[in-house]
Amino acid sequence: MNGEPNSTSAREFDVVVFGATGFVGELTARYLAEHAPRGTKVALAGRSETKLAATRKRLPARAHDWPLIVADSSSPSSLDAMVARTRVVCTTVGPYLRYGEALVVAAASAGTDYVDLTGEAPFVHYSINKAHETAQATGARIVHSCGFDSVPSDLGVYLLYKKIADDNAGELTDTTFVVKSFKGGISGGTFDSVRVMAEESRNAETRRLVLNPHSLSGEPGNTPRPAIKSEPSDMSMISAKKVDPSMSGTLAPFFMAASNTRIVRRTNALLDNAYGEDFHYAETMSVGRIPGVSTVTAGAVAVGTGVFLGAMSFGPTRKLLDRLLPKPGEGPSEKAREKGSFVTETYTTTPSGRRYRSTMRMSGDPGYKATAVMLGESALSLALERDRLSPLTGVLTPAAAMGEVLTRRLQDAGATLEAVELT
């Protein structure tokens, strides 16, 4: 899955933030205004010049001369014009199944690198089929899932892979991601993606795609069709001691496992299955160490998740939930965003029995502030450090496209990312 990068050094901008008037779009633009190296050329894009100007006015003074670009996801010609002007397009305009398809194709055709926040596996599947070969030909890197979905998951496994390789310790086998703590909210954009996914899942082919654990692991037009049981269930309750003997209690299913696990497996496929022949991957969340209590809690989480997803796919209950859930473009106050944080740990064992753990820790609300940092640094990785990136092009994942570069940039931004051997 290699390709020769196409030079975009003559482009007018390094990064265009598309969707800058949305809540997370503005947070990302603010992050770039505060943290992008001096000389980085940034523009703001969206449907309304008036709203873009208002957004720019709220940003730090450094952004007040950033150009504004009017572009609309329903106007392919405006997207073509936008991506032709920049090295990287950074988009927060979702749900991506509804609004993202034309932009992916435009970026791939123009040889423009692309980052987004999608947690919609069917959208990534569409992107693989429609844009992967084009992007390879033009040298574009189309990198999906560059926020809380799925950077901690993807880099968590990648760090284990690099550490085990450095130790000459073999390969990864059963690998489990654990959300140890999560303080913050889930964005309105994420809930809107769930709404669209629920609607799309009424289609039998989409349901098969969503249930396929390796739906993103293949080449265009060649989706693997393994048995569903070939990988751990996304709704599993797992004994913590089976993950690692240092742990106790029962681990609950993690809400975003159905998307994150597919991204991690695609990374492994892009790296020619470098994680190992017996690599299997699950995602969970910690709900306490006390065995009986955590088992009951994990069961409640599993049931609650199933009920919620079922309710989102049923019209009358979805309308009720729509009144209660955050809307796209809405989000918590700055004070609440600052109080947020998350810690994730990923565990694996090598064939010889050596145990490893990676950790990622960030301050800031995971779905908002931390996501803006991850998305912003992903865009800067592609725009400013292209010569240090993997030679892979096409439809990629955060770890496959920019694993070591993004890890270092996030560390420099204050995140903890590390992998250690356990004894």
Protein Blocks (a to p, Z undefined) as FASTA:
>chain_A
ZZcdddfklpmbfbdcehklpmklmmmmmmmmmmgcghiacddddfblklmmmmmmmpcf
klmmgccddddfklmklmmmmmmmpfbdcdfbdcfklmmmmmmmmmmmnopacddfbfbf
klmmmmmmmmmmmmmmnopacdehiafblmlmmmmmmmmmmmmmmnonopadddddddfb
dcddddfklmmmmmmmmmmmmpmklmmmmmmmklmmpcehiacfddfklpccfkbccdfk
lmpmkbgcjddddfklmmmmmmmmmmmmmnoomnojklccdddddebjblklmmmmmmmm
mmmmmmmmmmmmpmklmmmmmmmmccehiacdfklmmmgccddddddddfkopacddddd
dedjfklmmmmmmmmmmmmmmmmmmmmmcfbecjddfklmmmmmmmmmmmmnopacdddd
dZZ
